[in-house]
Every structure is written in C-alpha cells, then in structure tokens.
C-alpha cells in the first residue's frame, strides 16, 4: 500500500485514562488527552462535533440503554472536574458532543486482530470509515467471517468480545473509532448497561421473514 496520507493514530478524549493506574494502592485520576491539551483544544473538539453527533445518534437507536449509561459518566465527570478545579477538562466536556468519552483516528494502517480489553463487555464500539480506498476487509476471527468494509460504512460491535482486524489493499483510509473505557465508569461510579436485546416484536418479525423465505424456496411463491 502506498498511501498519500501519512500513516498514524491519535486518541482524542476530554477524560483520558491513565493506563496502569488502577492497580491497588494507586489513585486513578483522569486527565485530558495530550491531543486536546493547549490552546487549540476547543477548536479541535468543535471540528469533530458533526461526527460526534452522528455516532451518538446511531448508538441511541442501536442500544438506547448503553446511550443512557454513557451519558451518566459525562455528567459526573463534569461535576468532578468543576469541583477539582480541572478547568481544561471541564471546558472540553462542555463542548464534547459524543456519548463516548474517547475517539481514535487511524490513518492508513492495517490493524492486526485484537480485543479491546479495557472496554465494557456489554458495550459497543462504533467504527466509521472514510477515504478513497477500495477492497477493505474486516476479519472477525473468532466468528470465522470476513466483511467488506467500504467507505461510508458504520459498524458497531463489542470490541471486547469480538477479535477483529482490518486490511486494505490500496488508497487512503481513515477510521474513526468511538469507545468508552471501564476506567471512566469506575471513576465516576456509574453502573454499566445490560447487553443489547431484541424486543419481542423484532423477534417475531425475524421468524416471520425466515418462514416466508423458506416457503418461497420450497414452493416458489
């Protein structure tokens, strides 16, 4: 692959986790990610608001309980930042539009198969792809399937349960990955959500569609 854009990865978060600081005897204190520190933090957050709103809207439709569960830490973290005099974090949280507290932007990199081990088991990652590439494939190795992953596709799944990786043959590719960490829930002392479930009406419609398809194959009607 010979990309036109420089390969790399950055993480953006108004409340970044300090990896390794949740060991017994150590106090976990969130902070603003390095990419948002300095004079340009608010302008950077404003620039990604449209994508942040899009990810939040998609999550609210796919998993309303998770959406509500993710909004609760925002409120508590904002109150904590104000009480602790964390002015930079408080300003960032005021303008952060996503239900998720973090986003990773990956440019022109093949990601090896991995689990997102710090993510809640019940939660969804959301990945959005943009660019001029083609022939991208997402490998879900523990499910034994490969998915075509063209520009404009949005995928959500439990990154902690599904082992996944992405390969691209050529072209420029940018992935927006929205995530939430257990560290934030633990610090804000907010409960996690349940697993996503089908409603009874959705379940009945699934069976009806399956039987209709079977009838069509058997009777050609």
Residue frames as a rotation matrix with the C-alpha (Angstrom) as fourth column:
UNK 1
0.577 0.817 0.000 0.00
0.817 -0.577 0.000 0.00
0.000 0.000 -1.000 0.00
UNK 2
-0.627 -0.757 0.181 1.35
0.765 -0.643 -0.040 3.42
0.147 0.114 0.983 -0.99
UNK 3
0.341 0.873 -0.350 -0.88
0.921 -0.384 -0.062 5.96
-0.189 -0.301 -0.935 0.77
UNK 4
0.032 -0.257 0.966 -0.95
0.471 -0.848 -0.241 9.67
0.882 0.463 0.094 0.07
UNK 5
0.644 0.240 0.727 -1.69
-0.492 -0.597 0.633 10.47
0.586 -0.765 -0.266 3.72
UNK 6
-0.448 -0.883 0.140 0.88
-0.641 0.207 -0.739 9.83
0.624 -0.421 -0.658 6.45
UNK 7
0.139 0.493 -0.859 0.04
0.287 0.810 0.512 6.66
0.948 -0.318 -0.030 8.42
UNK 8
-0.856 -0.434 0.282 -0.61
-0.151 -0.312 -0.938 7.16
0.495 -0.845 0.202 12.11
UNK 9
0.042 0.861 -0.508 -3.04
0.669 0.353 0.654 7.02
0.742 -0.367 -0.561 15.02
UNK 10
-0.821 -0.219 0.528 -4.18
-0.216 -0.736 -0.642 9.63
0.529 -0.641 0.557 17.53
UNK 11
-0.306 0.722 -0.620 -6.52
0.893 0.444 0.077 9.40
0.331 -0.530 -0.781 20.51
UNK 12
-0.650 0.218 0.728 -8.90
-0.181 -0.975 0.130 12.22
0.738 -0.047 0.673 21.40
UNK 13
0.050 0.681 -0.731 -10.61
0.758 0.451 0.472 12.37
0.651 -0.577 -0.493 24.78
UNK 14
0.206 0.077 0.976 -11.70
-0.390 -0.908 0.154 15.06
0.898 -0.412 -0.157 27.26
UNK 15
0.522 -0.030 0.852 -11.26
-0.825 0.233 0.514 12.44
-0.214 -0.972 0.097 30.03
UNK 16
0.224 -0.542 -0.810 -8.32
-0.563 0.606 -0.562 10.22
0.795 0.582 -0.169 29.18
UNK 17
0.996 0.085 -0.030 -7.50
-0.034 0.656 0.754 7.14
0.084 -0.750 0.656 31.25
UNK 18
0.152 -0.977 0.148 -4.06
-0.984 -0.164 -0.072 6.62
0.095 -0.135 -0.986 32.79
UNK 19
0.662 0.158 -0.733 -3.29
-0.304 0.950 -0.070 3.04
0.685 0.269 0.677 31.85
UNK 20
-0.118 -0.711 -0.693 -1.79
0.428 0.593 -0.682 1.03
0.896 -0.377 0.234 34.69
UNK 21
-0.798 -0.191 0.571 -3.03
-0.328 -0.658 -0.678 3.41
0.506 -0.729 0.462 37.41
UNK 22
0.283 0.942 0.180 -5.94
-0.759 0.106 0.643 1.23
0.586 -0.319 0.745 38.52
UNK 23
-0.211 -0.446 -0.870 -3.71
0.227 0.843 -0.487 -1.12
0.951 -0.300 -0.077 40.49
UNK 24
0.697 0.473 -0.539 -4.43
0.601 0.025 0.799 -1.49
0.391 -0.881 -0.267 44.24
UNK 25
0.220 -0.588 -0.778 -2.91
0.811 -0.333 0.481 1.34
-0.542 -0.737 0.404 46.25
UNK 26
-0.863 -0.485 0.142 -2.81
0.474 -0.679 0.561 3.78
-0.176 0.551 0.816 43.32
UNK 27
-0.086 0.846 -0.526 -5.28
0.211 -0.500 -0.840 6.60
-0.974 -0.183 -0.136 42.80
UNK 28
-0.379 0.043 0.924 -6.78
0.920 0.127 0.371 6.79
-0.101 0.991 -0.088 39.33
UNK 29
-0.030 0.327 -0.945 -7.17
0.147 -0.933 -0.328 10.39
-0.989 -0.148 -0.020 38.13
UNK 30
0.378 0.195 0.905 -8.47
0.898 0.160 -0.409 11.06
-0.225 0.968 -0.115 34.59
UNK 31
-0.227 -0.453 -0.862 -6.97
0.110 -0.892 0.439 13.86
-0.968 0.004 0.252 32.54
UNK 32
0.717 0.417 -0.559 -7.37
-0.444 -0.345 -0.827 15.48
-0.538 0.841 -0.062 29.14
UNK 33
0.641 -0.492 0.589 -5.66
0.676 0.725 -0.130 13.53
-0.363 0.481 0.798 26.36
UNK 34
-0.262 -0.888 -0.379 -2.44
0.496 -0.461 0.736 15.03
-0.828 0.004 0.561 25.01
UNK 35
-0.607 0.058 0.792 -4.11
0.779 -0.153 0.608 15.81
0.157 0.986 0.048 21.66
UNK 36
0.390 0.838 0.382 -6.53
0.655 -0.544 0.524 18.20
0.647 0.046 -0.761 23.41
UNK 37
0.361 -0.321 -0.876 -4.07
0.783 -0.405 0.471 19.96
-0.506 -0.856 0.106 25.68
UNK 38
-0.729 -0.685 0.008 -3.17
0.604 -0.637 0.479 23.53
-0.323 0.354 0.878 24.82
UNK 39
-0.651 0.396 -0.648 -4.80
-0.289 -0.918 -0.272 26.48
-0.702 0.010 0.712 23.11
UNK 40
-0.660 0.347 -0.666 -6.36
-0.708 0.009 0.706 24.51
0.251 0.938 0.240 20.23
UNK 41
-0.960 0.224 0.166 -8.37
0.137 0.896 -0.422 22.02
-0.243 -0.383 -0.891 22.30
UNK 42
-0.168 0.971 -0.169 -11.78
0.008 -0.171 -0.985 23.65
-0.986 -0.167 0.021 21.89
UNK 43
0.028 0.154 -0.988 -11.33
-0.928 -0.362 -0.083 24.25
-0.371 0.919 0.133 18.16
UNK 44
-0.858 -0.364 -0.362 -10.39
-0.472 0.837 0.276 20.58
0.203 0.408 -0.890 17.71
UNK 45
-0.751 0.636 0.177 -13.50
0.327 0.590 -0.738 19.46
-0.574 -0.496 -0.651 19.58
UNK 46
0.050 0.793 -0.607 -15.72
-0.378 -0.548 -0.747 21.81
-0.925 0.267 0.272 17.58
UNK 47
-0.379 -0.281 -0.882 -14.26
-0.920 0.008 0.393 20.43
-0.103 0.960 -0.261 14.33
UNK 48
-0.930 -0.021 -0.368 -15.40
-0.099 0.976 0.194 16.87
0.355 0.217 -0.909 15.16
UNK 49
-0.657 0.712 0.248 -18.82
-0.471 -0.130 -0.873 17.72
-0.589 -0.690 0.420 16.56
UNK 50
0.094 0.739 -0.667 -20.71
-0.995 0.089 -0.042 16.59
0.028 0.668 0.744 13.46
UNK 51
-0.263 -0.262 -0.928 -19.11
-0.343 0.925 -0.164 13.14
0.902 0.275 -0.333 13.57
UNK 52
-0.991 -0.115 0.066 -19.64
-0.095 0.267 -0.959 13.02
0.093 -0.957 -0.276 17.33
UNK 53
-0.317 0.947 0.049 -23.37
-0.806 -0.241 -0.541 13.74
-0.501 -0.211 0.839 16.95
UNK 54
0.124 0.342 -0.932 -23.61
-0.856 0.512 0.074 11.07
0.502 0.788 0.356 14.25
UNK 55
-0.648 -0.423 -0.633 -22.05
-0.080 0.865 -0.496 8.39
0.757 -0.271 -0.594 16.46
UNK 56
-0.920 0.333 0.206 -24.30
-0.241 -0.066 -0.968 9.34
-0.309 -0.941 0.141 19.37
UNK 57
-0.075 0.944 -0.322 -27.45
-0.964 -0.150 -0.218 9.25
-0.254 0.294 0.921 17.23
UNK 58
-0.050 -0.006 -0.999 -26.53
-0.582 0.813 0.024 5.82
0.812 0.582 -0.045 15.85
UNK 59
-0.891 -0.338 -0.303 -25.87
0.040 0.606 -0.794 4.49
0.453 -0.720 -0.526 19.34
UNK 60
-0.688 0.687 0.235 -29.16
-0.583 -0.330 -0.742 5.86
-0.432 -0.648 0.628 20.68
UNK 61
0.228 0.766 -0.601 -31.01
-0.960 0.280 -0.008 3.86
0.162 0.579 0.799 18.00
UNK 62
-0.034 -0.325 -0.945 -28.96
-0.358 0.887 -0.292 0.64
0.933 0.328 -0.147 18.28
UNK 63
-0.229 -0.143 -0.963 -28.58
0.751 0.603 -0.269 0.45
0.619 -0.785 -0.030 22.05
UNK 64
0.334 0.447 0.830 -30.64
-0.054 -0.870 0.490 3.05
0.941 -0.209 -0.266 23.99
UNK 65
0.964 0.020 -0.264 -29.60
0.254 0.201 0.946 1.63
0.072 -0.979 0.189 27.38
UNK 66
0.116 -0.992 -0.045 -25.92
0.987 0.110 0.120 1.96
-0.114 -0.058 0.992 26.53
UNK 67
-0.158 -0.113 0.981 -26.50
0.477 -0.879 -0.024 5.52
0.865 0.464 0.192 25.31
UNK 68
0.724 0.488 0.488 -28.06
-0.185 -0.544 0.818 6.48
0.665 -0.683 -0.304 28.65
UNK 69
0.832 -0.455 -0.318 -25.35
0.529 0.476 0.702 4.61
-0.168 -0.752 0.637 30.57
UNK 70
-0.118 -0.929 0.350 -22.64
0.973 -0.179 -0.146 6.56
0.199 0.324 0.925 28.73
UNK 71
0.119 0.212 0.970 -24.27
0.190 -0.964 0.187 9.93
0.975 0.162 -0.155 29.33
UNK 72
0.934 0.299 -0.196 -24.24
0.224 -0.061 0.973 9.46
0.279 -0.952 -0.124 33.10
UNK 73
0.242 -0.909 -0.339 -20.41
0.924 0.110 0.366 9.48
-0.295 -0.402 0.867 33.42
UNK 74
-0.264 -0.308 0.914 -20.30
0.665 -0.744 -0.059 12.70
0.698 0.593 0.401 31.37
UNK 75
0.562 0.577 0.592 -22.41
-0.032 -0.700 0.713 14.48
0.827 -0.419 -0.375 33.98
UNK 76
0.945 -0.189 -0.266 -20.49
0.304 0.213 0.928 13.09
-0.118 -0.959 0.259 36.94
UNK 77
0.045 -0.987 0.157 -17.10
0.996 0.056 0.068 13.71
-0.075 0.154 0.985 35.36
UNK 78
-0.049 0.014 0.999 -18.12
0.416 -0.909 0.033 17.30
0.908 0.417 0.039 34.58
UNK 79
0.862 0.403 0.308 -19.13
-0.124 -0.420 0.899 17.86
0.492 -0.813 -0.312 38.20
UNK 80
0.701 -0.668 -0.249 -15.90
0.642 0.439 0.629 16.25
-0.310 -0.601 0.737 39.40
UNK 81
-0.126 -0.782 0.610 -13.78
0.923 -0.318 -0.217 18.40
0.364 0.535 0.762 37.07
UNK 82
0.273 0.299 0.914 -15.51
0.050 -0.954 0.297 21.57
0.961 -0.035 -0.275 38.32
UNK 83
0.988 0.149 0.032 -15.04
-0.031 -0.010 0.999 20.60
0.149 -0.989 -0.005 41.97
UNK 84
0.529 -0.848 -0.030 -11.37
0.728 0.435 0.531 19.68
-0.437 -0.303 0.847 41.48
UNK 85
0.440 -0.342 -0.830 -10.54
-0.282 -0.930 0.234 22.83
-0.852 0.132 -0.506 39.53
UNK 86
-0.440 -0.533 0.722 -9.83
0.515 0.509 0.690 20.85
-0.735 0.676 0.050 36.35
UNK 87
0.069 0.533 -0.843 -10.78
-0.303 -0.794 -0.527 23.81
-0.950 0.292 0.107 34.16
UNK 88
-0.615 -0.364 -0.700 -9.34
-0.759 0.031 0.650 22.40
-0.215 0.931 -0.295 30.94
UNK 89
-0.955 0.293 0.050 -11.28
0.297 0.944 0.142 19.14
-0.005 0.151 -0.989 31.30
UNK 90
-0.263 0.907 -0.330 -14.45
0.453 -0.186 -0.872 20.99
-0.852 -0.379 -0.362 32.27
UNK 91
-0.105 0.185 -0.977 -14.28
-0.660 -0.748 -0.071 23.18
-0.744 0.638 0.201 29.15
UNK 92
-0.851 -0.271 -0.449 -13.65
-0.521 0.536 0.664 20.17
0.061 0.799 -0.598 26.92
UNK 93
-0.805 0.589 0.073 -16.58
0.534 0.772 -0.345 18.25
-0.260 -0.239 -0.936 28.41
UNK 94
-0.195 0.761 -0.619 -18.90
-0.032 -0.636 -0.771 21.21
-0.980 -0.131 0.148 27.86
UNK 95
0.086 0.166 -0.982 -18.35
-0.900 -0.410 -0.148 21.02
-0.427 0.897 0.114 24.10
UNK 96
-0.910 -0.408 0.070 -17.81
-0.354 0.855 0.379 17.25
-0.214 0.320 -0.923 23.69
UNK 97
-0.200 0.926 -0.321 -20.81
-0.979 -0.202 0.026 16.06
-0.041 0.319 0.947 21.64
UNK 98
-0.235 0.087 -0.968 -20.38
-0.400 0.899 0.178 12.29
0.886 0.429 -0.176 21.65
UNK 99
0.818 0.513 0.258 -21.86
-0.482 0.368 0.795 9.90
0.313 -0.775 0.548 24.18
UNK 100
0.640 -0.687 -0.345 -18.49
0.679 0.715 -0.163 8.15
0.359 -0.130 0.924 24.09
UNK 101
0.877 -0.363 -0.316 -15.63
-0.031 -0.698 0.716 9.67
-0.480 -0.618 -0.623 26.07
UNK 102
-0.131 -0.988 -0.083 -12.95
-0.231 -0.051 0.972 8.78
-0.964 0.147 -0.221 23.54
UNK 103
0.945 0.316 -0.080 -12.22
-0.147 0.194 -0.970 8.56
-0.291 0.929 0.230 19.83
UNK 104
-0.085 -0.965 0.248 -9.27
0.152 0.234 0.960 7.04
-0.985 0.119 0.127 17.99
UNK 105
0.797 0.233 -0.557 -8.43
-0.470 -0.339 -0.815 8.27
-0.378 0.912 -0.161 14.49
UNK 106
0.047 -0.745 0.666 -6.42
0.177 0.662 0.728 5.73
-0.983 0.083 0.163 12.50
UNK 107
0.638 0.109 -0.763 -4.99
-0.633 -0.490 -0.599 6.70
-0.439 0.865 -0.243 9.11
UNK 108
0.559 -0.378 -0.738 -3.66
-0.658 0.340 -0.672 4.23
0.505 0.861 -0.059 6.52
UNK 109
-0.556 -0.702 0.446 -2.77
-0.831 0.469 -0.298 1.44
-0.001 -0.536 -0.844 8.91
UNK 110
0.012 0.491 -0.871 -3.65
-0.220 0.851 0.476 -2.23
0.975 0.186 0.118 8.80
UNK 111
-0.018 0.040 0.999 -4.87
-0.993 -0.121 -0.013 -3.12
0.121 -0.992 0.042 12.28
UNK 112
-0.788 -0.301 -0.537 -3.98
-0.276 0.953 -0.128 -6.64
0.550 0.047 -0.834 13.47
UNK 113
0.181 0.886 -0.427 -6.61
0.115 0.413 0.904 -8.84
0.977 -0.213 -0.028 15.05
UNK 114
-0.888 -0.459 0.025 -7.14
0.072 -0.193 -0.979 -7.84
0.454 -0.867 0.204 18.67
UNK 115
0.147 0.884 -0.444 -9.65
0.894 0.073 0.442 -7.44
0.423 -0.461 -0.780 21.53
UNK 116
-0.185 -0.110 0.977 -10.43
-0.215 -0.965 -0.149 -4.09
0.959 -0.238 0.155 23.16
UNK 117
-0.291 0.014 -0.957 -9.88
0.641 0.745 -0.184 -5.47
0.711 -0.666 -0.225 26.65
UNK 118
-0.937 -0.101 -0.334 -10.50
0.327 -0.589 -0.739 -2.23
-0.122 -0.802 0.585 28.56
UNK 119
-0.666 0.745 0.037 -13.96
-0.572 -0.542 0.615 -1.79
0.479 0.388 0.788 27.06
UNK 120
-0.323 0.612 0.722 -17.14
-0.745 0.306 -0.593 -2.93
-0.584 -0.729 0.357 28.93
UNK 121
-0.866 -0.001 0.501 -18.32
0.185 0.928 0.323 -6.39
-0.465 0.372 -0.803 27.87
UNK 122
-0.019 0.984 0.177 -21.85
0.739 0.133 -0.660 -5.11
-0.674 0.118 -0.730 27.29
UNK 123
0.190 0.082 -0.978 -20.76
-0.158 -0.981 -0.113 -2.10
-0.969 0.176 -0.173 25.25
UNK 124
0.718 0.059 0.693 -20.46
0.663 0.244 -0.708 -1.34
-0.211 0.968 0.136 21.55
UNK 125
-0.504 -0.761 -0.409 -17.55
0.281 -0.592 0.755 0.21
-0.816 0.266 0.512 19.71
UNK 126
0.766 0.639 0.074 -18.57
0.272 -0.217 -0.938 2.25
-0.583 0.738 -0.340 16.67
UNK 127
-0.423 -0.902 0.089 -16.28
0.407 -0.101 0.908 2.38
-0.810 0.420 0.410 13.63
UNK 128
0.787 0.586 -0.190 -16.80
0.114 -0.442 -0.890 4.78
-0.606 0.679 -0.415 10.72
UNK 129
-0.171 -0.880 0.443 -14.63
0.684 0.218 0.696 4.63
-0.709 0.422 0.565 7.59
UNK 130
0.849 0.314 -0.424 -13.91
-0.074 -0.724 -0.686 7.40
-0.523 0.614 -0.592 5.10
UNK 131
-0.168 -0.975 -0.144 -11.42
-0.249 -0.100 0.963 7.76
-0.954 0.197 -0.226 2.26
UNK 132
0.300 0.164 -0.940 -10.64
-0.934 -0.149 -0.325 6.86
-0.193 0.975 0.109 -1.34
UNK 133
-0.699 -0.643 0.313 -9.68
-0.608 0.765 0.214 3.22
-0.377 -0.041 -0.925 -0.78
UNK 134
0.372 0.802 -0.468 -11.26
-0.873 0.473 0.116 0.00
0.314 0.366 0.876 -2.01
UNK 135
0.283 -0.170 -0.944 -11.12
-0.072 0.978 -0.198 -3.72
0.956 0.124 0.265 -1.24
UNK 136
-0.515 -0.392 0.762 -11.06
-0.775 -0.167 -0.609 -3.25
0.366 -0.905 -0.218 2.53
UNK 137
0.110 0.478 -0.872 -11.84
0.049 0.873 0.485 -6.33
0.993 -0.096 0.073 4.61
UNK 138
-0.035 -0.060 0.998 -12.71
-0.977 -0.208 -0.047 -6.64
0.210 -0.976 -0.052 8.30
UNK 139
-0.337 -0.161 -0.928 -11.70
-0.088 0.986 -0.139 -10.01
0.937 0.035 -0.346 9.74
UNK 140
0.274 0.433 0.859 -13.74
-0.948 -0.030 0.318 -11.27
0.164 -0.901 0.402 12.69
UNK 141
-0.474 -0.665 -0.577 -11.52
-0.653 0.705 -0.276 -14.20
0.590 0.246 -0.769 13.51
UNK 142
-0.922 0.112 0.370 -13.37
-0.226 0.621 -0.751 -15.72
-0.314 -0.776 -0.547 16.46
UNK 143
0.120 0.993 0.002 -16.61
-0.481 0.060 -0.874 -15.62
-0.868 0.104 0.485 14.43
UNK 144
-0.386 -0.391 0.836 -14.92
0.422 0.731 0.536 -17.03
-0.821 0.559 -0.117 11.33
UNK 145
0.554 0.622 0.553 -16.25
0.797 -0.203 -0.569 -14.38
-0.242 0.756 -0.609 8.93
UNK 146
-0.720 -0.687 -0.096 -14.86
0.593 -0.681 0.429 -11.55
-0.360 0.252 0.898 6.76
UNK 147
0.416 0.884 -0.211 -16.82
0.668 -0.455 -0.589 -8.39
-0.616 0.104 -0.780 5.99
UNK 148
-0.124 -0.353 0.928 -16.44
0.852 -0.517 -0.083 -5.94
0.509 0.780 0.364 3.09
UNK 149
0.204 0.087 -0.975 -15.65
0.799 -0.591 0.114 -2.56
-0.566 -0.802 -0.190 4.63
UNK 150
-0.090 -0.155 0.984 -16.18
0.895 -0.446 0.011 0.18
0.437 0.882 0.179 2.06
UNK 151
-0.956 -0.271 0.110 -16.03
0.211 -0.899 -0.385 3.97
0.203 -0.345 0.916 2.65
UNK 152
-0.474 0.797 0.373 -19.05
-0.674 -0.602 0.428 5.35
0.566 -0.049 0.823 4.49
UNK 153
0.128 0.502 -0.855 -19.79
0.199 0.832 0.519 2.11
0.972 -0.237 0.007 6.34
UNK 154
-0.205 -0.124 0.971 -20.57
-0.895 -0.377 -0.237 2.33
0.396 -0.918 -0.034 10.07
UNK 155
0.040 0.120 -0.992 -20.15
0.104 0.987 0.124 -0.82
0.994 -0.108 0.027 12.16
UNK 156
0.032 -0.026 0.999 -20.89
-0.952 -0.305 0.023 -1.40
0.304 -0.952 -0.035 15.84
UNK 157
0.461 0.048 -0.886 -19.91
0.063 0.994 0.087 -4.44
0.885 -0.096 0.455 17.86
UNK 158
0.965 -0.185 0.187 -18.49
-0.198 -0.044 0.979 -5.45
-0.173 -0.982 -0.079 21.24
UNK 159
0.472 -0.855 -0.216 -14.79
-0.594 -0.127 -0.794 -4.90
0.652 0.503 -0.568 20.80
UNK 160
-0.216 -0.537 0.815 -14.05
-0.961 0.264 -0.081 -6.89
-0.171 -0.801 -0.573 23.94
UNK 161
0.304 0.422 0.854 -15.92
-0.318 0.890 -0.327 -10.00
-0.898 -0.172 0.405 22.76
UNK 162
0.954 0.109 0.278 -15.07
0.223 0.359 -0.906 -9.96
-0.198 0.927 0.318 19.05
UNK 163
-0.019 -0.998 -0.063 -11.49
0.290 -0.066 0.955 -10.38
-0.957 0.000 0.290 17.90
UNK 164
0.838 0.470 0.276 -11.12
0.437 -0.276 -0.856 -8.17
-0.326 0.838 -0.436 14.84
UNK 165
-0.297 -0.897 -0.327 -8.68
0.309 -0.414 0.856 -6.64
-0.904 0.153 0.400 12.39
UNK 166
0.801 0.563 -0.203 -8.82
0.049 -0.400 -0.915 -4.60
-0.597 0.723 -0.347 9.17
UNK 167
-0.346 -0.889 0.299 -6.71
0.485 0.104 0.869 -4.88
-0.803 0.446 0.395 5.99
UNK 168
0.699 0.499 -0.512 -6.75
-0.143 -0.604 -0.784 -2.55
-0.701 0.621 -0.351 2.97
UNK 169
0.450 -0.522 0.724 -5.15
0.839 0.525 -0.143 -3.15
-0.305 0.672 0.674 -0.42
UNK 170
-0.627 -0.652 0.426 -4.64
0.761 -0.630 0.156 0.44
0.167 0.422 0.891 -1.59
UNK 171
0.091 0.637 0.766 -5.87
0.373 -0.735 0.567 4.04
0.923 0.234 -0.304 -1.29
UNK 172
-0.797 -0.320 0.512 -6.25
-0.259 -0.586 -0.768 6.46
0.546 -0.745 0.384 1.60
UNK 173
0.097 0.812 -0.575 -8.29
0.418 0.491 0.765 5.22
0.903 -0.314 -0.292 4.54
UNK 174
-0.747 -0.226 0.625 -9.28
-0.434 -0.547 -0.716 6.92
0.503 -0.806 0.310 7.79
UNK 175
-0.139 0.673 -0.726 -11.11
0.587 0.647 0.487 5.13
0.798 -0.359 -0.485 10.62
UNK 176
-0.365 0.159 0.917 -12.98
-0.725 -0.667 -0.173 6.91
0.584 -0.728 0.359 13.41
UNK 177
-0.280 0.232 -0.932 -13.31
0.450 0.889 0.086 4.52
0.848 -0.395 -0.353 16.35
UNK 178
-0.051 0.369 0.928 -15.56
-0.697 -0.678 0.231 5.71
0.715 -0.636 0.292 19.21
UNK 179
-0.153 -0.120 -0.981 -15.08
0.408 0.896 -0.173 3.96
0.900 -0.427 -0.089 22.55
UNK 180
0.525 0.274 0.806 -15.71
-0.662 -0.464 0.589 4.07
0.535 -0.843 -0.062 26.30
UNK 181
-0.411 -0.783 -0.467 -13.38
-0.183 0.572 -0.799 2.66
0.893 -0.243 -0.379 28.96
UNK 182
0.358 0.471 -0.806 -14.21
0.632 0.513 0.580 0.81
0.687 -0.717 -0.115 32.16
UNK 183
-0.587 -0.691 -0.422 -11.85
0.786 -0.361 -0.502 3.23
0.194 -0.626 0.755 33.91
UNK 184
-0.810 0.313 0.497 -14.27
-0.229 -0.947 0.223 6.11
0.540 0.067 0.839 33.38
UNK 185
0.253 0.938 -0.239 -17.25
-0.131 0.278 0.952 4.14
0.959 -0.209 0.193 34.71
UNK 186
0.178 -0.254 -0.951 -15.27
0.850 0.527 0.019 3.06
0.496 -0.811 0.309 37.74
UNK 187
-0.828 -0.557 -0.064 -14.04
0.521 -0.722 -0.456 6.57
0.208 -0.411 0.888 38.50
UNK 188
-0.661 0.644 0.385 -17.49
-0.506 -0.761 0.406 8.14
0.555 0.074 0.829 38.08
UNK 189
-0.916 0.291 0.274 -19.08
-0.040 0.615 -0.787 5.22
-0.398 -0.732 -0.552 40.00
UNK 190
-0.086 0.888 -0.452 -21.79
-0.947 -0.214 -0.241 4.77
-0.311 0.407 0.859 37.38
UNK 191
0.081 0.171 0.982 -23.31
-0.118 0.980 -0.160 1.36
-0.990 -0.103 0.099 36.54
UNK 192
-0.911 -0.354 -0.214 -22.73
-0.279 0.145 0.949 -0.35
-0.305 0.924 -0.231 33.23
UNK 193
-0.086 0.916 -0.393 -25.56
-0.992 -0.113 -0.048 -1.25
-0.089 0.386 0.918 30.91
UNK 194
0.262 0.244 0.934 -27.07
-0.160 0.965 -0.207 -4.61
-0.952 -0.095 0.292 30.02
UNK 195
-0.775 -0.453 0.442 -26.41
0.300 0.352 0.887 -6.45
-0.557 0.819 -0.137 26.79
UNK 196
-0.603 0.568 -0.560 -28.39
-0.784 -0.550 0.288 -5.30
-0.144 0.613 0.777 23.78
UNK 197
-0.654 0.478 0.586 -31.60
0.242 0.867 -0.437 -7.31
-0.716 -0.144 -0.683 23.32
UNK 198
-0.860 0.492 0.138 -34.21
0.090 -0.120 0.989 -7.76
0.503 0.862 0.059 20.64
UNK 199
-0.527 0.790 0.314 -37.73
-0.774 -0.294 -0.561 -6.72
-0.351 -0.538 0.766 21.50
UNK 200
-0.344 0.469 0.814 -40.47
0.133 0.882 -0.452 -9.36
-0.930 -0.048 -0.365 21.20
UNK 201
0.708 0.640 -0.299 -41.85
-0.163 -0.264 -0.951 -7.65
-0.687 0.722 -0.082 18.09
UNK 202
0.159 -0.740 -0.654 -38.44
-0.981 -0.190 -0.023 -7.73
-0.108 0.646 -0.756 16.39
UNK 203
-0.694 -0.434 0.574 -38.03
-0.456 0.883 0.115 -11.41
-0.557 -0.182 -0.810 17.30
UNK 204
0.093 0.825 0.557 -41.43
0.215 0.530 -0.820 -12.30
-0.972 0.196 -0.128 15.81
UNK 205
0.741 0.150 -0.655 -40.70
-0.529 -0.472 -0.705 -10.36
-0.415 0.869 -0.271 12.62
UNK 206
-0.317 -0.927 -0.201 -37.41
-0.914 0.242 0.325 -12.26
-0.252 0.286 -0.924 12.26
UNK 207
-0.628 0.130 0.767 -39.19
0.017 0.988 -0.153 -15.62
-0.778 -0.083 -0.623 12.45
UNK 208
0.503 0.864 -0.005 -41.90
0.078 -0.051 -0.996 -14.46
-0.861 0.500 -0.093 10.04
UNK 209
0.464 -0.406 -0.788 -39.30
-0.853 -0.446 -0.272 -13.36
-0.241 0.798 -0.553 7.50
UNK 210
-0.631 -0.745 0.215 -37.43
-0.675 0.664 0.322 -16.65
-0.383 0.058 -0.922 7.86
UNK 211
-0.296 0.594 0.748 -40.56
0.254 0.804 -0.538 -18.73
-0.921 0.031 -0.389 7.32
UNK 212
0.709 0.560 -0.429 -41.60
-0.226 -0.396 -0.890 -16.65
-0.668 0.728 -0.154 4.33
UNK 213
0.017 -0.797 -0.604 -38.16
-0.985 -0.119 0.129 -17.16
-0.174 0.593 -0.786 2.81
UNK 214
-0.748 -0.260 0.611 -38.42
-0.265 0.961 0.085 -20.93
-0.609 -0.098 -0.787 3.39
UNK 215
0.211 0.911 0.355 -41.86
0.228 0.308 -0.924 -21.01
-0.951 0.276 -0.143 1.75
UNK 216
0.617 -0.014 -0.787 -40.52
-0.662 -0.550 -0.509 -19.13
-0.425 0.835 -0.348 -1.26
UNK 217
-0.450 -0.868 -0.209 -37.65
-0.868 0.371 0.330 -21.58
-0.209 0.330 -0.921 -1.72
UNK 218
-0.709 0.174 0.684 -39.92
0.011 0.972 -0.236 -24.64
-0.706 -0.159 -0.691 -1.33
UNK 219
0.089 0.897 0.433 -42.98
0.660 0.273 -0.700 -23.54
-0.746 0.348 -0.568 -3.30
UNK 220
-0.748 -0.446 0.492 -41.55
0.663 -0.479 0.575 -20.77
-0.020 0.756 0.654 -5.49
UNK 221
0.264 0.871 0.414 -44.26
0.731 -0.460 0.504 -18.40
0.630 0.169 -0.758 -4.28
